[in-house]
Amino acid sequence: MKRILFHSNNAKAFTGFGKNAKNILRHLHKTGKYEVVEFANGAQWNDQSLQLRPWKARGSLPSDPAILQQLNADPNKARAAGYGGHMIDEAIKEFKPDIYLGVEDIWAFGGYWDKPWWDKINNMIWTTLDSQPILPQAVEAVPKTKNFYSWASFAEKDLKAMGHDNVGTLHGSVDTKDFYRISDTERKKLRSEFGLSDEFIVGFVFRNQLRKSVPNLMEGFKTFKKDCPNAKLLLHTHWSEGWDIPRLIKEKNLNKDDILTTYYCSACGKYEVKPFEGQEQTCRFCGTEKSLNTTNVKAGVNEQQLNEIYNLMDVYCHPFTSGGMEIPIFEAKMTELVTLVTNYSCGEDSSTLECGSFPLEWSEYREPGTQFIKASTYPSSIAKQLKKVWKMSKEKVAQMGRKGREWTIDNYSTEAVGKKLESILDAMPEVDYDFDWDNEEKKKIVLEDLLDDGDRIAVVMPESAGDVLWINSLIDNLKNLYPSHDIYVFTKPQFFDYIEDHPSVYKVLSYSPEIDNLHFLEGSGKHKGFFDMAFLPHYGTQRFHNYHHNGIDKTQFDLYEN
């Protein structure tokens, strides 16, 4: 039975990663094929609530308040600790997994591939990528990771075009049991509770962030309303972060009564849908003052209530600049809504007729700073596709909605994603690793068995792809200067392909931290060393000991020499 350390958001968190963790952990546990251990970001190591899980679980944060305080004093350390960086080694040592499965933003894993256990066990990163060109951290991580999976197919295509064959697409999971189409009778009754009858409701469920194209949606809705006077726009989001929605309503000269939102009572847990009237309203259900606010991540509707909100809608419209998966799209599909989705980033997977969608056209702009390509959805395309759905017969809408639901179940359900993950995990080899890092750190690398007789020069460049390729340009020059010497290159195994076919390289050997010692390589005192000279261009060329080379080096490299 393989032991899996599943590292992600806490399975109780109301986030995309959290929902996926809950779904997948349940699935893997139910198979009985694996010993599953949850390493939960956002919880402390000994959090008692974790002990109630049907599987083993630890939190990613230290339980010691003093250590937490110390970490929080440094923003960088606090951020790394929040992603599990402070406790990951402890989790690996305690549970000794056969498989490390990290499901987080790509920057959560920085430095993991330099840890002693990373290449000794099966490692897998399953992450969200949202833009082109692919995030540099991801490009760096791919060759250092045995199994790399993105939640969206566009990233797989781009990474494979770069020459990486260890990548694939594994969609995030959707719990298809929570979202479904209610009967027409129930739907009519539900709409009447909020004063809705024959209105055509355009819906958008989202976290109010700048990458959600609210201004574009409002402009498209304004145009559409000229054709459909009884249209209303339901924005299920928090109105006190991100876009200033009341301001946008005024700028677009829209009737505020045509823009609906969801209010949630933190006192009684009930909700209502109505035009925005400000925050901290009195709840009409329980009478509690200042308890009624637009739904948000801290106090929002449960999934049963959210299913009802989707069922209030006649069409679902999701314009965005980019995204890792955009789970509301699939929740909407499960309620048999026709979905309108920006055809970019992860939207390429969910905006086709095959999956019950119409694509929203967009123009490119570059995000300042990152220079990532982002999509600006055409308001004209939004209006056009809304009108198309509005004009469709009820039978055609229902047929398209059922098609979207079936497609989502086939491709994004917990069962479908879980089965694909099982096949990936089952194909991973067994692990024979003693996790004795203390002893491992004491080991001294023995080179005698790897070296042949003769004069020898070492070149050390552990990573990454670009730097190893750069070394290629220096090897010929070095060989010209020292034609009688055999050149040995030390790098990490994943970069062997970048250097081992060079005609002037005698042998490529695996890098280990002991190699970062010039005196170990060239000799010092009674230690004779292994090489006449060693070059460590990655290791601080301003340091004195990088210039020794036993006093026999001839000259620095001439990059212009043929």
N, C-alpha and C positions, 0 to 999 in steps of 0.2 A: 504494500500500500504506500503510494507516494505521499510525502508530506509537503503541503503547499503553504507557503507564507504569502497570504493575500494582503497586499499593502495598498490602501486606498482611503478615501473619506470614510468616517464612521458610518456604518450601515444604517444608523438611525438619523443621519443628516438629511435634510430636505434639499439636497443638491443633486445635480446630474450624476456626479460620481457616487454620491451616497445612495441614491436609488439603485444605480447599477450594482453597487456592492451588495446591497440587500438581496437583489434578485439573484445574482450569480453565486453568492455564498450559500443561499438556500438551495440552489440547484446542485452545486457541487456536493454539499453535505448530504442531500437526499440520495445521490447516486450510491453512496456507501463505498465508492472506489478509492477515496482519498481521505487522508487526515488533513483537515483544513484548519489553519490558524489565521485569524484576522488580526492584522496590525493596523489599528484604527487611528487615522489622523484626527486630531482635535480632542482626543481623550487622553487622560493620564494613564501611565503604565498600569497601575493597580486599581483603576476605576472599577468600583464594585458592580456597576450596571453591566459591564462587559462579561461578568461571570454568569449572567443570566442567559447568554447566548447558547444555542445548542452546540456550538463549536467553540474551540479554544479561542481566546482573544486577549490581546494586550493593547494598551494605548501607546501612541507615539511620543507622548510628552512625559518627562520625568515626574515622579510623584513628589519628590523632595521640593518643598516650597523655596528653599534657599537656592537650589540650582535653577529653578524656574525664574526666580527674581534675577539671578545673574544673567541668564540667557536673554530675558526680556530687556535688560539694560542695553543690549546691542541689537539694533534692528535686523542686521544680517543674520546673527545667530538665532534670533527669535523666529525669523522667517524659515530658516533651515530646520529648526526644531519643530515648527508647525507642520512641516512636511515629513517629519520622522527622522531627520538627519542625525539628531542627537542620540536616539535610542535604537537605530537600525542594527548596529553591531550586536547590541545586547539581545535583540530579538533573534538574530541569526544564531548566536551562541546558544541561547536557551532552547530553541526549537529544532535547530539543525535541519533545515528544510532541504528537500531534494529539488524544489522549485521555488524560486523567488518570482512572484508575479506582482509587478508594480503598476497600479492603475491610477494615474495622476497626471497633472500638467507636467510637461517634459522637464521643466527646470527643477522639479522636485528631486531628480535623480543625479544631479551634478556631483561628480566625484565618486559615485558608487562603483564605477568600473575600475577604480584604482584600489579598491578594498581587496584583502587577501582572498575572500570567499567568492568574489564575483564570477571569475572564470572557472571556479572549481565545482560549481553547481549549475543547474539549468537556470538561466535568467530570461525573463520576458518582460518587456515594457509594452503596455497597452494604453495608448495615450490619445488625446484629442489634438489635432492640428487644424488650424482654421484659415490659413492664408497662403498665398504664393508671393514670392518664393518661400520654400519651406524654411521654417524657423531654424537659424543656425545651430541652436542647441540640439535640435533633432537630427540635423545632418551630422553633427559630431557624434551623437549617441548611437546612431544606426550601426556603424562598423564595430562598435564596442559591445554590442548586444546580440546575443544568439538568436533571439526571437523578438522582432519588433513589429507591433501591430498598431494601426491607426483606426480611429472610429469612422473615418470617411475614406472613400476610394480614391479621391483626387490625390491625396498624399502618397498613397501606395504607388500610383502611376508616376508621380514626379520623382520619388525616391528610386524606383526601378530604372527610370530613365538616366539616373546618375550612376547606375551600375550596381545597385544594392539588391541582392536576391533574397536576403533574409527578412524581407518586409511583406506584410499582408494587410488585409482589411478585416477587422472584426468589429462590427457595429456595437455600440452600447445597447443594453437590453431595455425593453419596455415590458412592464407588467400588464399584460393584455387582459387580465381578469378585472382590473379596476375601471376600465373605460369601455363603454358600450353605448349603442343607440337605444334610447328608451322608446316606448310606444308613442304613437302620435297623440293618443289621449292623455298620457302622462305629460308629454311635452306641452300640450295646449294648457293643461292645468298649471304647470310650472311657470310658463310665460305669463299667465294671468295673475299670478302672485306678485309679479313685478310690474303690472300695468302694461304688458305687452300683448298684442293680438296679432295683427297682420303685418307688423313691421318686418322688413328684411334686415336681419342682424348680421353685420360683418364683425367677426371676432378676431382678437389678437391676444394671446396669452404670453407674457414675457416678463423678464426682469428688466426694469427700467434703466437700461444702459445705453450709452451713446451709439453702440453698434447695432441697436435695434432702430430701424429706419422709420421712426414715428412721423417726422415732418413729411416724408415722401408718401406715407400711408394717408395722412390727412389730406394732402393735396390730391391724391388719386381718388379718395373718398368724396371730396368736394365735387370733382368732375362727374363721378358716378351718380351722385345725388341729383344732378340735373335730369338724368334719365329715370332715376328711381326715387321719387320724392319721399317715400316712406322708409328710406334706409336709415339705419342707425349704426353707429360704430361702438362696439364694446371693447374697451381697453382694460383687460384684467392685469393690473400691475399696481405698483406703489407710485403715487403721484407726488411724493416729496423727495424723490431722488432722480438723478438722470435728467431726462428732458422735462422742461417746464411746460407741461401739457396745457394748463389754463392759458398761458401766454400764446402757445401755438394756436389754440382755438380762436383767440382774438385776432391773431395775425392772418389766419386763413379765412377770417370772417365767417366762421361756422356758428351755427346755433348750439349753444352749450347743452341744450336739452337733447340734441342728437348724438352727443358723445356720452356713453354710459361707462360706468366702472363698477367694480365689486367692492363693497364695504364688508368688513369682518369685525365682529364683536369679540374682543378678547375676554369679556366677562362670561358670556353665555355660549359662545362658539357658533352662533348663527350668522348668516350673511344675507345681504340683499344687493340687488343690482339696480342702480339709478344714476342720474347725472351727478357729477361731482359737486359737493356742497362744502368743501373744506374738510380738514381732518378733525379728529377728536369730537365727533358728533355723539349725541345721546342715542343709545340703542332703543329702537321702537319695540323690540321684543322683551327686553329685561328692564328697561328704564335706566340702565347705568349710564351716568354722565361721562363724557370724554372717552368712552370705550370703543367707539366705532371709528375705524380708520380704513383707508384703502389697503387691500391685502398686501402683505409683505412677507419677507423670509422669516421674520421673528414672530409674526402673528398672522397666519393665513389659513385659508380653507383646507380641509382635508381632501383626500382624493375622491371620496364619494361626492362631496360638494362640488369639486372641480369638474367631475363628470357631468353633473347637472348644468354647470355653467357652459360647458361645450355644447350641451343639448339645447341651450337657448339660441344658439347660433344657426344661421342658414348657410354660411360659408366661412371658411377660416383663411385668413390672409397673413402671411409671415414674411414681410420684407426685412432684410438685414444686410449688414455690410460683409459679414463672414461669421462662421460658427463651426464649433467642433462636432455638433450633432443636432442641436436644437430639438430636444425631447418633446416640447409641446406640439410640434408638427405631427408626431406619431400618435400622441394622445388624441389629437383631433381626428386623425385618420381612423382610430379605433372606434370613434363615435360616428363614423360613416359620413363625415363632412368632406366635401370637395375642398382641397387645400391649394392655395396659391403660394408658391415658394420661389424666392429669388434663386435663379439658376447659376449659382456660384458656390465655391467652397463645398461644404457638406450638402448644400442644397442640390448639387448635381445628382445626388443619390435619391432625392425625394420629390423632384419637381416634374416628373414625366407622367404621361397619360397612363403608362403601365401601372403606376402606383396611385392612381386616383388624383392626380394633380395637374394644374396648368402652370407652366413656368412663367416667372416674372423676369422681364428683360432688364438689363442694367448697363451702366457705363462705368468705366474704370476710373478710380482716382488713387493716388498714392498717399498712404498715411504718413504724416510728418514724423520724423525721427526714425521709425522702423523701415520706412519705404516699402512696406507691404502693399500689395494690390488689394484694394477694397472695392466693394460693389455699391454703387449708388443706384438703387432701383428706380426705374422710370415711373413717375406718377401716372403717365399715360398708359403704361402697361398694366398697372394696378387697376385703373378705371376700365380698361378694355376687358380684362379677365373677370372682373366683378360683373360687368354687364353680360358677359358670356354665360356665367353661372346663373344669373338672374333670369335670363331669357330661356334657359334650358327647361325642358319639361320635368315635372316631378319624378317621372319614371327614369329619365336619363340621369338626373342628379342622384337618385337612389342607387341606380346601377353603378355609377362611378364611385359613390361612397362605399358600397359593398366591396368593390374591387380594391379600393385603398386599404380597407380593413384586412382583407385576405392577404394582400401583399405585405402589410406590416407584420402580420402573424407569421408569415413564411420567412421573413428576413430579419425582424427585430424583436420578436418575442423572446422571453427568457429561455424558453425551451429550444428555440432555433439557435440563438447565440450560445447557450450553454452547451448544446451538442457539438457545435463547431469548436468551442474551447476545449471540450473533452478530447476531441481528436488531436488537437495541438498538444495537450498535456500528455496524452497517452503515447505520443510519438517521441517524447523526450527520453533520453537514455537514463539508466539507473546511475546513481551518484555514489562514489566511494571516496569520501572526504572526511578526515578526522576532526576538522574544525579546531585543531590544536594550534591556535595562532601564536601563542606564547613560544611554543617550541619552534614553530615555523620561522618566527622572526629571528631566532637564535641561529638558524641554519646559515652556513656560509656557502655561497655558491661555489661549486667545484667545476672548474673549467678544463682541467687537464684532459678529461675524456672527450671533450668537444673540440679541442684544438689539435691541429696537425703540426708536425715539425716545420721549422722555417721561421723567417722573419715575419712578424705580425703587427698589424695596425688595427685598432678598434675604432669604430665610429658608432656613437650612441645617439639614437633619436627615438624615444619611446612612442611618440605620437605627435600629431595626428596625421591624417592622410596628406594634407598639404605640406606639412613639414618633412614627412618622409619622402614625398616627391621632390621636394627641394634638395634633399641630400643627394638625389640622383645626379644633379647638376654639378656636384663637387667631387664625385667619386673618380671620374676619369682624370681630373686634374691631380688628385691625390695619387693615383696610380702612376701618372707621368713623373711626379716628383720622387716616388719611391717604387720603381718598377720591380724590385726584387722582393717586396713585401706582399704578403697576402692580406687582403682587407676583409675584416669581419664586421658586420653590421648588427647591432643589437636594437631590436624594436619589438613591440607587442605583436603577438601572432596574427591579429586581425589585419596588420599592415604588411605582412610578408609579401603579398602579391605586388606591392608597390615598389619593391626593391630587389627581390631575389633573382630576377632574370637579368639584372644588370651585368654585362660581360666582365666588368672589372671587380665585381664583388665575389670574393672567394667563398664566403659562407654567411648565412643569415641565422642569428641565434635569438632565442627568446629573451626579452628584457626582464630584469628583476631589479628591485630598488638597490641592491648591493652594487649594481653596475654604476650608480651615480657617485662613484668614488674614484677619482683619478689615481690616487696612491694605491688603491687596491688593484687597479688595472695595470699600472706602469711599475709598481713596486715602490717601497719606501723602507729604509732601515734594513732589517733582516729579511723582510718580505721582498722576494725578487720580482714579483709581478708576473704578468702573463703576456704583455704586449710591449713592444718597443715604444710605441706611442699610442695614445688614446685621445680622441677628440669628442668632447661633450658639448656641442653647440647649444643644446637646450638648457644647460645648467650654468647660467650666469657667466658669460664670457668676461666680465669685469673682475672675476675672482682670481687672485694671484696664482693659485695652484693649477689653474687652467692653462698656464703658459709654460709649465715645466717641460713636459715631454722628454724627460731624461737628458735634456740639452742637445738632442740630435736632430730636432726639426729644422728644415732648411729655410722655409719661407712661408708666409701666409699664402692662402689660395689666390690664384689669378683667375678670376671668373671669365676673362676674355681670352685665355689661352685655348687653342684648338687641340 
